[in-house]
């Protein structure tokens, strides 16, 4: 399994990047309505914006990040092109907001 931490400015940009990487595909729900679904053998954890961290007095101790965050776990071999299409970022956080269990 391979894990990726992803970040874009908006949810729509994340969807576009995941489609370009072949991770999200459009699926017909049966009534003509198309929805984006992850391909088999991968999992998405859509985090979204990360809120600020407050201390017990309500003072901001970490400003948060209003960009759109997603964790991706894949259980198949990805191509170099797929990986290049993912909106990864560096450096990765020392203490991630959320991780896979």
JOMO-V971028 format. One line per field, one symbol per residue. burial: 1 if it has 16 or more other C-alpha atoms within 10 Angstrom, else 0. Layout:
burial=???
This chain:
burial=00011111001001101111111110000000000001000111000110000000000000000001111111000000010001110000000000000
